[in-house]
Amino acid sequence: MGAFKLFILTGLVVLAQEIPVEVVRADMPAGFPAAHCDCVIEMDSAAPLLENQGFDHALIDMMSLIGGGEVARLLAEPSLRVPGILHECLLSGSSIGARTTEDSDEIEWVVWIEPSRTHQDEIRKVLQQLSPVRGLGGLVVPDLGISVVELNGGLLLCSEPPGELRELAVKGISSGVGGRRRSARNAVDPNAPLIVTFTHDEPLGGNSCLAARRDHETLEIEYRGRFKDGPLVPPGVKRRLDIEVLERLPEDVIVAVVEHSDADIIPGEDVIFRLLPYLADPELPDERRSRRLVVVSEAPRDPDLPDDLRMPALAVAIEVDGPGASSRRQDLKVLASLNNLRNRLGGRAGLQHLPKPDSFPEEGTRTIFTRALFDAALEGHPLARCVSVNWCQTGGDSCWQLYATTPELAEAVAASLEGSSGDVSCLAASHAGRLDADRAVQHLVSWLSMDGVFAGNERASEFATGIKSLSGALESFSSIEWSITVPDRNAVDALVRLQPAISGEPAR
C-alpha cells in the first residue's frame, strides 16, 4: 500500500507485539486470518455512517488519499454493496479482510458475518437473497462473483475464484485456532462503527489504524500510525499548541497550518529556507522560536497568463521573541540569502543589485521583485512571474517574522497577525491545519490547461493524471480540519474532521 501523503499521516498498528492489551471482538473469531491480510475492516452498527452518501464517498476518497488503496477498493466492492439483507448484515456487524494477490492487481477478500450479531433467520434471508448455486468449490453466486460458506452458524463470503485466504478462514474459524487476534479497537475509539487497519509498503513499512464515526454532519476520523522507518521529526519538548491564530486569517486562504517551530511534519518553512539558506541559520541563544504558521493562497492574476490559470502564493511566519528577534537581523538574513542565491544562479540571474539595509523603512513589509532573478533560471515558468521576496516583522500580541511570495499575501497575513487575538485555544498536538477543499480543487484543476509547462512535455500526462486523482478525491469534501501529534519519528497520531460536499456530490 502507498505511504501516507497528505497532511494527513497517522495510525496504530494491528501487530501483536505493538498492542499489549488483547481485545477480541465477538464478531471476529480467533481463527479469522487477519495476520494474512493487507487490510481489515470491522463494522459495528455502521449504517448511519456508510448509508449517508456524502460520508460514504468521503471515507472511500479519504482512504485513497492516505495510502489505503485496497481499503478504498474493498469498501467500493460492488458485490458487497447490493441493497438488501446482506448489506444490512454487513453494516450491523461484520469483519472483512483483504489482500492484493501476488500475480495480479485483483483483491482477494473474505467477509465473516457472526451468528451472534445476525440471528439465524437473518442468515437464511441472506442466503435466500443471494440464491447461491452449487459449484466445484462449494456454493457460489455467479452474478456477484462470490462464494458462500456456512460455518459454525455464521456466514463466510469470499471473492471468487477462492484463494488461500478463503482456505485460511475456513480452517481457522471452524477450528477456532490460528492465533487470537489482538483487536485494533483498544488503540482507537472502541465504540466507532468502522475500524480499519492496513499495512504500508516498504520503505515506510508498518501499519495504520483508523476509526471512523459520525459527529452530526461531520465525518470524524481518529488515526494512529506506527512505521518501521518513519519520516517525521517530533518536537523536542511535549507541549500544547495554541491554534487561535487560525481564526484570524483571511477567508480566501486555501490551506493554513500552525505547528510548533521544531516540528517537521509538512513542507513550508523548508521550501523557503532551501531557496534562501541564510534564513535557516541555527537558532541563536538570544532568539527564541515558538510556533510556525504556513499559509497557502493564490497569487494575483497575471494578465500575460491564461485567465483561468491560478498560481499559488506561500507565506511562512515564525513566532519569535528575545533581543535577537529584530527587524535588522531579519533584513540582513534576507539580503544575505538573496546574494547567495544570485551567486549560485550565476549567469542565469538577471538581478544585479540589491538594496542596502539602511534603505528599508523602520516598519512595514519589505519587497524585492525577483522575476529578473528567477525567470531565466526557471526557463520562463509562469511561477517566476508570480514570485517575489516579501518579509516583515509584525507587532501585536506576539512578534512574528513573516516571509511571503507575494506582497498581497504578506500584507494580508501581517494584518491578521497584528490584529487582536481571541481566546487561547490549545490542543495536545504538534501541528493543526485547515483546508478549503472547494478552493483547493478549483486551484488544482486550473493547472491542467498548462500541464506541459508545469511538468514538461514528457511528464505532462503523468502530471495531469495526478492532478485529476487528487482533485477528484478532494471533491468529496467541502473542508478538512486536522491535528497531528508525533510521539516519535516512527509514530503519528491524528484526528481529522471532514465536512462532506452537499449530498455527497462535488461542490463544483
ABEGO torsion letter per residue (X at the ends): XBBBABABBBEBBABAAABABBBBBAABBAABBAAABABBBBBBGAAAAAABAAAAAAAAAAAAAAGBAAAAAAAABAAAABBEAAAAAAAAEBBBBBBBBAABABBBBBBBBBAAABBAAAAAAAAAAAGBBBBAAEBBBAAAGBBBBBBGGBBBBBBOBBBAAAAAAAAAAAAGBGEBBBBAAAABBAABABBBBBBBBOAAEEBBBBBBBBBEABBBBBBBBBBABBABBBBABBBBBBAAAAAABBAABABBBBBBAABBABBGAAAAAAABAAAABBBBAABBBABBBBBBBBBBBBAABBAABBBBBBBBBBBBBEAABBAAAAAAAAAAAAAAAAAAAEAABABABBBBAAABBABEBBBBBAAAAAAAAAGGBAAAAABBBBBBBBBEABBBBBBBABAAAAAAAAAAAABBBBBBBBBBBABBBBBBAAAAAAAAAAAAAAAAAAAEAAAAAAAAAAAAAAAAAAAABABBBBBBBBABAABBBBBBBBBBBBGGBBAX
